[in-house]
Amino acid sequence: MALNKGRPPQPYGHGMEVLRHDFQRRPVGREKRMVEGNMQAEKSGKMERMKELAAVLNKASRAYYAENREIMSNREYDQLYDELEALEKETGIVMADSPTVKVGYEAVDELPKEQHEAPMLSLDKTKSREDLRA
């Protein structure tokens, strides 16, 4: 044992790699095609869900930002958005109309004017306390 130079042999895992064989059976032939088909069906199902989520989220965004109405709560929107984001990450596919990649929203010509009980002083960029007390 010239390599150890007087030291006792080390147990496996300390400098010596244990060779391990993976004896898991891999599908072949018809069985392989069935597994691949199942994977395609699963991916297709995820794509359909992604399309559905994108449509619902886009509709909710349009209603909120362009039409000044809510069709779902913020919590519901966030849950659906997170689900879509997870599916995009899992599949590696991001659709062009996905709300996860949209930067802005459609501009609207005009929103209805709202009457406020107290003046919205932030619009005047109020800097003095006297203006705020008035």
N, C-alpha and C positions, 0 to 999 in steps of 0.2 A: 504494500500500500504506500507507494512512494508519493502519491498525490496528497494524502492526508498529513504527511510529515509528523507522525507521532500522535496525532489527535485521534480520538475515537470517532468512528463513523457517525455522521449526522442522520437523524431520522428524516423520513420523507417530509417534504415541505420546507426544509431548511437548506436551500441551495440546490436541491435535486428535484427536478420536476417529475411528477408522477404522470405517466402516460395513461390516458383514459380514453376508452372507446365509447362512442355514442352508438348504442345498439338500437336506437329508436327506428322502427320500421318506417320507411318512406313509401308513399303511394306510387304505384306505377301503372301504366296503361290506362285502362278504363277508369280505374279508381282515381288516378291522377286527374283525368279529365273531369270527373265528378267533383273533386275537391276544387279545381280551378273554376268550374261552373258555379259552385256555391259561393266562392269568393267574389265572382263577378256579380252574382245576384245580390250579395251583401253590399257591394260597392254601389250597385244600381239603386238599392233601397236607400242608401245614405245620400246619394245624389238627389233622389226625389225629395227626401226630407230637407236637404239644403235648399232646394228650389222653393219648397213650401215655406220654409222659415224666411228666406229672402223676400218673398212676396208679402208675407204678413208684416214683416218689419218695415219694408218700404211703404206699405199702405199706412202703417201707424205713424211713420215719420212724416209722410205727406199730410196726413190729417192734423198732426200736431203743429208742424211748422208752416204749412201753406194755408190750412183751413181753420186754424185756431181752435181745434177740438181734440179731445182725447178719446181714443177707442180702446185703450188699455192702460193699465197703471205702469208707472216707471219700473216697478219691481217685475211685472210680467215681461215688459220689454227687455229688461236686463237679463232675465232668465233665458229668453229665446235667443237673444244676441250671444250670450255665453255658449249656448248649445251649438249655434251656427259656427262660432269661432272654433270650438272644439272639433266639430266635424271637418272644418276646413283644414285644421292642423293634422288631423288623423288621415284624411284622404290626400292631402297635398294639393287640393283643388280649391281655387277661389274663383267664383263666378264674377263676371264683369259687373253685374247689377247688385252684387252683395253689399249690404250696408256696412260691412267691415272695411271696405275700401273706398267708400264714398267720402269725399272731402266736404262738400257743401250741399245745399238744397236748392231747389228751384226758386228763383226770385218771384215774389208776388208784387203786383202793382201797388196794392194798398191793403192794409188791415183796418178793420173798423176801429174808430177812435173810442177810447174808454174814458169814462168820467171817473176821476179819483176823488175820494173823500178829502184827502189832504194833498196839497200840491207835491208833485214829483220834483223836488229841488235838485235831484241829481242831474236832471236835464239842463238846469241852469248852471251847473258846476259851482254850486254854492260853496263859498269858502268862509263865510263869516257866521258866527254863532247867532248874531242878531237876526239874520235871514231865516235861520232854522227855528228860532223862537216865534217868529211872526206868524 
